[in-house]
Amino acid sequence: MPIVVNLDVMMAKRKMSLNELSEKVDLTLANLSILKTGKAKAIRFSTLDAICKVLNCQPGDLLEYIAKGKKVKSGDHFTLLYFFKIFITAS
């Protein structure tokens, strides 16, 4: 899918767990997990609005367009995510 969801990266930057985000935006863990893993087919603007308010970010911080056919290096997204997971674990 050409749209990549970077919810996990923003949560790591804000040092926020999925449980905490779920409570603050009033969404189920299951629905947030689907969004976080990139399995969601759509997102309501009201949901995007709530997530952006809680994470103090812009929609573009959460969603990224990857042109069809463009090669994405496997380390591009995962290196940053790995760094934040280690940072949070160490804190």
C-alpha positions as CSV (number, residue, x, y, z in Angstrom):
1,M,0.0,0.0,0.0
2,P,1.5,3.4,-0.9
3,I,0.3,5.0,2.3
4,V,2.5,4.3,5.3
5,V,1.2,4.9,8.8
6,N,3.9,6.2,11.2
7,L,1.8,6.1,14.3
8,D,4.3,4.0,16.2
9,V,7.1,6.5,15.4
10,M,5.1,9.4,16.8
11,M,4.0,7.4,19.9
12,A,7.7,6.6,20.5
13,K,8.7,10.3,20.1
14,R,6.0,11.2,22.7
15,K,6.9,8.3,24.9
16,M,3.3,7.1,24.8
17,S,2.0,3.5,25.0
18,L,-0.8,2.2,22.8
19,N,-2.9,1.8,26.0
20,E,-2.4,5.4,27.0
21,L,-3.2,6.7,23.5
22,S,-6.3,4.4,23.4
23,E,-7.6,6.0,26.6
24,K,-6.9,9.6,25.6
25,V,-8.5,9.3,22.1
26,D,-11.3,7.0,23.3
27,L,-10.6,4.3,20.7
28,T,-10.3,0.6,21.3
29,L,-6.9,-1.0,21.5
30,A,-7.9,-3.3,18.6
31,N,-8.8,-0.3,16.3
32,L,-5.6,1.5,17.2
33,S,-3.5,-1.6,16.7
34,I,-5.0,-2.0,13.2
35,L,-4.1,1.5,12.4
36,K,-0.6,1.2,13.9
37,T,0.2,-1.9,11.9
38,G,-0.9,-0.4,8.7
39,K,-3.8,-2.8,8.1
40,A,-6.5,-0.1,8.2
41,K,-8.3,0.6,4.9
42,A,-9.5,4.1,6.0
43,I,-9.4,6.5,8.9
44,R,-12.1,9.0,9.9
45,F,-11.0,12.7,10.0
46,S,-12.4,12.8,13.6
47,T,-10.1,10.0,14.6
48,L,-7.1,11.6,12.9
49,D,-8.0,14.9,14.6
50,A,-8.1,13.2,18.0
51,I,-4.8,11.4,17.5
52,C,-3.1,14.6,16.3
53,K,-4.4,16.5,19.3
54,V,-3.1,13.9,21.8
55,L,0.2,13.4,20.1
56,N,0.6,17.2,19.3
57,C,1.4,16.5,15.7
58,Q,0.2,17.1,12.1
59,P,-1.5,14.5,9.9
60,G,1.6,14.4,7.7
61,D,3.6,13.3,10.8
62,L,1.4,10.2,10.9
63,L,0.8,9.4,7.2
64,E,3.4,9.2,4.5
65,Y,2.8,8.6,0.8
66,I,5.2,6.2,-1.0
67,A,4.9,6.4,-4.8
68,K,4.0,3.1,-6.4
69,G,7.1,1.4,-7.7
70,K,9.4,3.4,-5.5
71,K,11.8,1.2,-3.6
72,V,11.8,1.7,0.1
73,K,14.9,0.6,1.8
74,S,14.0,-1.7,4.7
75,G,16.0,0.3,7.1
76,D,14.4,3.7,6.4
77,H,11.4,3.3,8.7
78,F,12.6,0.5,10.9
79,T,16.0,2.0,12.0
80,L,14.2,5.1,13.4
81,L,11.5,3.0,15.1
82,Y,14.2,0.6,16.6
83,F,16.0,3.6,18.0
84,F,12.9,5.0,19.7
85,K,12.0,1.6,21.1
86,I,15.4,1.2,22.7
87,F,15.3,4.8,23.9
88,I,12.0,4.3,25.6
89,T,13.0,0.9,27.1
90,A,16.2,2.5,28.5
91,S,14.3,5.5,30.1
